[in-house]
Amino acid sequence: MLDKILIANRGEIAVRVARTCREMGIATVAVYSDADRHALHVRLADEAVFIGPPPARQSYLDIERIVDAARRTGARAIHPGYGFLSENAGFAEACALAGLVFIGPSAAAMRTMGSKTGARAAMRAAGVLVVPGDDGGPSGFPDAATALDAAGRIGFPVLLKASAGGGGKGMRLCTEPARLPRDFDSARREALSAFGDGSIYLEKALSHPRHVEVQVFGDTHGGAVHLFERDCSIQRRHQKVIEETPSPAVDATLAARMGQIAVRAARAVDYAGAGTVEFLLDEGGEFYFLEMNTRLQVEHPITELVTGVDLVRWQILVASGDPLPLSQERIERRGAAIECRIYAEDPEKFLPSPGRIAVYREPAGPGVRMDSGVQLGSEVTPFYDPLLAKLCTWGEDRAFAIARMRRALGETVILGPRTNLPLHIAVLGHAEFGAGRYDTGFLERHRTELTLPKVEGDALDVAFAVAAMRADAAAKDRPGATEGDGPSAWRAAERWRRPG
């Protein structure tokens, strides 16, 4: 068993990995930039190593500095989290050359599945149906004119996508031929900036698709299983916002088919570790391979809530050479779970909102989980992804999970930076979401009715801040009071409670 792990990431995922390591009796090493000197993940680790200035390319993306930090602290393995270097085959190889265990799949599997066009070719060879499109050759389309010819054969609308992409970067929806040259150049520039690879390919844009993914896990002994599906269709600009499991659009028979296909995809590349096979589900119930993420996903907690499996623990066990702890027939799903990604962003303009967190209250109670990388006083900087926390709820069925999430959102207070909490409250209260009738275009179609007026949000923030400070003052003034005692800020501000 590994005895010390360096976590090559930051924020809530670094905190989440550190907690599982502590439960397993494994020492942890955090890395941090100048901007993260006082971050929560640094405080929770057993050791911490400074790796450079705030820009990610000079710190969290610097392979040499991270490998050196592991060497200097005696860490035997590196957990990459998600984002940053988690899907970088060169990083996995650098770890191996340094005698370090990379907690993730092999570099070969990452290279095959990390290239979207390479993954499509591998899946076609394995008999897996892929989204119709044109890969444009080994290096994508050489220019916009060639892509325009292919788009004419496929039929508009089309998606221009970065071969090395992810997270919606390097992706453009093109609805007509006249726009394609501009969209092609824009996608290529963004892909080159984000991934160092400007290769672009085309996919047919499906009408009203749902984005459904399947959690897979493999080991080095030939074992491979799935842990059911998640619906990630509530998206903004191709970025997931709310996820749930089970998918309201997938019955037991379809879930079993998707799981079998996902395991076939994982076996096709001898996959070991945690991964996600992503599908687009059309209105007729047919599903198509979209891509494979060769890492732990942001939304993994909801799978953990319904299966009782600690996926990070499984990652560490598999990286240590152990077989998968459970066979497919022993993996069961119970109830339903929902995740809301809480971002520091302007809820009207959807732009990052940096600042210091002045008031911070997490919800509590049965079936509520908050994976957070911040606390009271944390500084949210403009240098990194503005994800603050992931609020997850579990219920015996979907209606119960939704009701619990609405209650938990109502108890959550984060003041300082603006957040997208009003958006989550609005979505969870929307009749179409409640009925499970949504697709990847839901947020755009309902944008006006889901956006609260700015003045209302500001008034609420002021009210919450005043209520929270009064409640804290009352608690501290009470004789014998201890930290965390006292009246709830929510009770003190009952008439100011956020809608939802």
N, C-alpha and C positions, 0 to 999 in steps of 0.2 A: 504494500500500500504506500502511496505517496505521502511523505511527511511534511513537505512544505511546497506551497504553490504560489507563484506570482500571478496576480490578476492584472492583465494588460488592458485595463479599461477604467472607466470612471462612473460616477453617478449611481443610479439605482441598481444597475446590473452588477457593478463591482460590490456593492453592499450585499446584494442577494447571494452572490457566489461566496463571499466571505462568511456569511452566516451558515451556509451548509458545510463549509470547511470546518468551522468551529464545532459544529455538531459531530463531525467525523473525527475530531481530534487532530486536524491538519492545520499547521501554522500557515499564515498568509502574509504576503508582501504586497503592499499597494504601490502604485506609481502615481506621480502627480506632477502637474505643470505649475508654473507660478500662479495661475488663476485658481488652482485647486488646493492651495496650501492648507486651507482650513476646512476642506470638504469632508463630508460625513464618511465617505469610503476610506479616506486617509486615517481618520480617527478610529475606525473600527478594526483596521488591520493590525496584525502583530508588529509589523515593520512597514516603513514607507521610504521610498526612494524618489528623490527629485530627478525629473528627466528632461527639463527644459522649459522654454518660454511658452506662453499660451497657445500660439498657433499649432494646430494638431500635427502638421508636417514636421515641426521641430520638437515634438514631444511624443504624443500618443501614437503617431505613425512612424516614429524613428525606430526601425527594427534593431539597429546596432545598440542604441541606448537601452532598449528594453531587455535585450538578451544579456547585455553587460550587467544590468541591475539584477537579473536572476543569478548570474554567476557570482556576483559580489555578496549576495545574501544567502547563497547556498540553497536556493530553491531548486527543486528537482523537476518541476513542471510549470507550464504556463497555461492559464485559462484565458482565452481571448475575449470572453463575453460575446457581444454582438456589435456590429459596426466596426469602425477602425480597422484592425488587422485580422478580424475573425475569419474572413474568407480569402485571405492572402496566401496563396500557395508558397510564395517565396519566404514568408514568415515561418510557415510550418517547416520548410526545409532548413531555414537558419536555426530553428530550435533543435532540429535533429543533429545538425553539424556541431552544435554546442553541447550535445549530450543531454538535451532537455526534452521532456515529454510534452508534446503539443496536445492539449486536451481538445481534440476535434478530429475530423476525418483526415485521410491521407492527402498529401499534396496532389497526387494523381487524381483522386476523386474530386478535389476542389477545382482542379484545372478543367476537368471534363464538364462538371456541372456549373462552374463559375462563368463559363462562356455560355450565354443564352443560346447561341446558334449551335455550339458544340453539344449542349444538353439536348436540344431538339433533335439533333442527328442521332445521339445515343438512344433517346427514347423511341424514335422511329424504328431503329434497329431492334429494340426490345419489344416491338409490337404495341407501343403505347401511342394513343391518338394525341396529336399535338394540335395547337391552334393553327388553322390554315394561314399560310403566309409565304414569304420568300426570304431566304437567308442572305441572298446577295453574294454568295461565295464565301470562302474561308475567312476573308477579312471584311465581310459586310459589303455594302454597296460603295463603289469607288467615288460616285458623285450623285448629285441630285437628279440629273437627267436619267441615269440608269434606274434609280429608285422610282422615278415618275413613270417610266415604262412598266415596271413591275406592278406598281400600284394600279395602273390602268387594267392590267390583267386580273389582279385580285378583286378589284372593285372597291370604290370608296364607300364609307370612311375606312381609313387604315390607321394603324398605330406605328409610328416610327420609334424604334426602341434601341437603346444601347446594348450591344452584345455583352459588355462587361458590367451592365447596370444593375440597379437595385434601388428601392426606396423611391421610385418615380423619377429619379434623375436620368436625364438623357432620353426622356419619353415625351412624345408629342402626338396628339390626336389630330389627324389631318382629314378634313371633311370634303375637300374639293381640290382638283388638280392645280389650280392657280396658286394655292397656298403651300404646296409641297416643297418647292425650292427653299422658301424662307424657313419652314418648319424643319426641313432636313438640316440646314446649316445651323439652326438654333440647337437642335438635339445633339448634333455632332460636337459643337463647342462645349455644351454642358457636360457631355460624356467625357470629353478629353480633359476638362478641368477636374471633374469628380473622380475619374478612374484611371486617367492617363491613357485611355484607349477610346478613340473616336469612332470605332466600328458601329455601323447602324444597320439594322435589318427591319423587315416589315412584317406585321401581323394584320390579319383582317380584324377590324373592330366589330366585335359581336354586339348584338342589340340587347340591352338590359341584362348583362351577365351578372352572375354572383361570383364572388371570389371565395372559393372554398379550398382550404389547405388541409393536409393530413400530416400529423406528427409521426415521423418514423424514427426508428432507432436500430442501429446495427452494432455487432461486436466483431472481434477479430477471430471468432471461432465459427463463422458462417451463419450466425444467428441474425435474424432481422424481424422486427415486429412493427406494427403501427399502434398508436394510442388515440385513434379516432380523429374526427375532423373538427375544424374550427371555421366559422363563417367570419370573414374579414371584409365584408362588402361595404360597410360604412366607412367610406374613404373621402378624403379631400385632396385633390391634386395627386392622386395615386398613393397617398400616404394613409395608412390605416389609422382610424380614430377609435372605433369601438369594435370589439370582437366578442363572439359568443360560441359556446359549444353546449349541446349539439346545434347544428345549423337547422333553422326552422324550415329550410327548403329540402332537407335530405332525410328520407325515411331510412329504416333499418336496412333494407335491401340495397339501396344506393350507397349507404355508408359502408357496407361490407364490400361492395364492388370497388369503391374508391380506395378503401384500405388495402385491398389486394393489389390493385394497380400501383399504389404508392410503394408497397413493399417490393414489387417487381422492379420498379424504377431504382430503388436503393440497391437491390441485389445486382442490378446491371452494371454498377460501378464499384462493387465490393465495398459498400459504404459501412463505415464504423463510426459510431457516435450519434449525436442528435442531429436531425435534419428535418426539413419540411418540404414536402412535395406539394406544389401549388397548382390548382386547377381553376379553370373558368367553367362555370356551369351555365348552360344556356336555358332559354325559356322552355325548351322541349325536354329537359332532363338529361341531355347529353353533356358529358364533361370532357375537357381537353387539357392536356398537360401544358402548363404555362412556364414553370421554371422550378428549380430546386434550390432552396437556401441551405447551404452547407454549414449550418451553425444553429445555435439556440435562437429561438425567435423571441421578440419582445413579448408576445402574447402567451408564452409558455405557462404562466401561472394558472390560466383557466383549465388547461389540460391537467395540471397537477391537482386542482380542486376537485375535478370529477373522477379522477382515477386513483388519487391517493399516492401517486408516484412522485418522488423528488427527482426531477430530470437532471439537475446539476449533480446530484449524488450518482446517478447512473452514468453521467459523463465521466466522472472521476473513476468509477469502478471499471468502466470499459477501457479508459486510458491506462489503467493499471494492469490490464490484461485479463480481467475477469470476464466471464460470460454474462449475458443479460440476466438480470435477477428474476425476470418472469418470462414465461412462454406466452404466445399469443392467447391461448385459451384461458390463461389465468389473469389477463388484463380485462378489467370490467369498468364500465362507466356508470356512475350513479349521479342522478340529478342533472342540473344545468348550471352553467357559470357564465358570467359576463365580465369583460374588462373595459374600462374607460381610461384612455391615455390622457393624463392631465399635463397640458403644455403651458409654459409661460409665453403666452401670445395674446395679442389683441383679438378678442372674440369677434370683432366686426371686420377688421382688415386682414386677419390671419397672418400678422407679422410678429416676429419674436418680440418679447417684452422683458428685457433684462432689468435687474434691480435687486435690492436686498429684501428678503422675506421678513416683514414686520410682524405679521400674525400668522401662526401656523397651527391648525387643529386637524388631526386625523380622525376619521370615524372609527367606531368600535362596534362590538356586539357580535353575535353568532354569525358565521358565514361571511365575514368581511375580512378582506386582506388588502393591505396597502403596501406595495413595494415602492419605497421612496428613496431618493438620493439626496434629499434636502431636509432641513430642520429650521427651527426659528433662528433667524440671523444669517442664514445661508445667502451667499451672493450668487445670483443667477447672471452669468456673464454672456456676452454676445459671441463667444468663441466656439461654442459647442451646440449640439442639438438641444432645443429648449424643453425636452421631456423632463418633467419634475418627478412624476410618480405614476404608478399604475394602480388604479382602484379596482378591485375585483370582488365580486360577490358570488356566493353559491346558494342555490335553493333546490328543494326537492323536485321542482319543475321550473319551466321557463318563466311562468307568471310569478312564481315566488322569487326567483332570482332578480327579475325586473323590479318588483316591489322593494326588495332589499336594497338594490342599487339606488333606487330613487331616494330611499331613506338615507343611505350612506352619503350620497351626493349632497343632500340637504344638511348633513352634519359637517361637511368638509369646508374648512375656511383657510384660504391662502391669500394673504394680502401683501402688497408691495408690488411685485410684478403683476400685470393683468394675466388672467388665465382663461382657458376655454371651458371652465366649469359651467357657465350659462348654456353653452352649446350642448353639453352632455345632458343637462337637466331638460332642455327642450326636446332633444332626440328621444330620451327615455319616456317622455310624456306624449310623444306623437302617436296618433292612432295607427298609422301605417307600420311603424316600428313595432308597436305592441302586438299587431296582428302577424308580424313576421314577413310582411310584404315590402321588401326593399331589395335594391341591387346597388351596383357600384356608383350609379348616378343619383342616389337618394339625396345626398347633401346638396348637390347643385340644384336639383329640381325644387327642393324645399328651403333653399337658402334664406329667402325673405322671411318666412314664418318661423325659422329656427334662430334668427338673429335678434337678440334683445336690443332695444334702443340704448345707445351709449349713455345717455343721461341717467337711465334707470340703473344701469350697472354701476355707474359711479356713485349714485346715491346709496345703493345697497352696500358698496364697499365702505363708504364712510360710516354707515350705520353699524356694520359688522365690527369695524375697527373700534368704534366707541364702545360697543357692547362688550367686546372681548377685553378691552383695557379695564372697563369698570368691573367686570367679573374677576379679572386677575387681581385688581386692587382689593376687592372685597375678600378674596380668598387669603391674600397675604396679610391683611389686617386682622384676621380672625385669630384669637389666641390658640397656640398649638398647631397652627396650620403648617402643612408641609407642601413641597412642590407638587402641583397637580391636584391639590385639594380645592374645594370651594365650588360655588355654583357654576353651572354650565353657562358658557357665553351664549349658547343657543337659548337657554331659558331666559337669560337677561335680555335677549334681542328677539323674543318670540314674534313680536309684531313686524319685525324687519326681515323675517325669514325669506330666503330666495324662493322664487316660484319653482314648482316642480314637485 
